[in-house]
């Protein structure tokens, strides 16, 4: 049973990767636990609620149902949940348990971060994307009309329980969306993981149990090490944003209704790879390998009709932009990336245009 420690100034905790990990929930409940609030979506609860209920046993809990969707990842929903908690007698001894995909883990974590200035949260991610990325690391938040995740807080959980059993219920598109984040981890920090995704594509798509657990464990290992080194994204942690700067712009421009987050990241990695190639930072063979693997794990929805100019404008509203300087995470080889804030605007525009033309 892989257990990955995440050590931060705010809290030290464990990410558990194991089939049936949800059953270990009682091990991580606070000793003096007050009221428990489970934040989830109804469709997720219908699929996995019994596992959580069985794990909690005699613990009484309240269920807060989220409508789902990036378009609903808004402060208004956090306020509604906080009001429901207050009406149910929640206090500083209360606990939030997030059961769902990355939107739920982000929003529930944000709720826990701000309710009475902070109460504990346990993350139980139920999508591949949430398991390999969103639920680990303590980033929480919500969207504004202006852009994605522009409000939020760093709030580390008590634990993250990554149960690969729940992934068997994912629709194929959701599963593929999570695979793009695995590819991202390979590009930024592990050539062996990248090559495994290249050579074992059939097994990955077939959700071979050993392969899936390995993909999750390797991704969590990488993220745990990065977060331990840099909790608040002041340096090293920025590498985890590979593909996200461009991808978030695409998600916001299409009003969070056209592409899944992982699909946005896939397109963002494509744009970032073209940009690195155009700047002479990435060998042509690696450019081709990255573009080939993104195509092999596709497709993503058509981006016909989406213009380069509005996407370039959106980049300036990204939360990683500082004093109008956009910080791009760009690969220099498979397994290594750097952060650049001195990229010419015309090169960025060119990368966007090429990436859009490849996804019509």
VENSUL-V612434 format. One record per run of one state. SS is the DSSP state (helix for helix, strand for strand, loop for the rest). FROM is the first residue (numbers start at 1). TO is the last residue. Records with the same first field share a line. If there is no record, write none. Layout:
SS=FROM-TO + FROM-TO
This chain:
loop=1-1 + 8-11 + 18-20 + 29-35 + 41-41 + 57-60 + 66-69 + 73-74 + 88-94 + 101-101 + 118-119 + 126-127 + 135-138 + 145-146 + 155-158 + 163-163 + 170-171 + 190-190 + 200-200 + 206-208 + 230-235 + 242-243 + 254-260 + 279-283 + 297-307 + 316-321 + 323-324 + 326-327 + 334-335 + 341-344 + 358-360
strand=2-7 + 12-17 + 36-40 + 61-65 + 95-100 + 120-125 + 139-144 + 147-154 + 159-162 + 322-322 + 325-325 + 328-333 + 336-340
helix=21-28 + 42-56 + 70-72 + 75-87 + 102-117 + 128-134 + 164-169 + 172-189 + 191-199 + 201-205 + 209-229 + 236-241 + 244-253 + 261-278 + 284-296 + 308-315 + 345-357
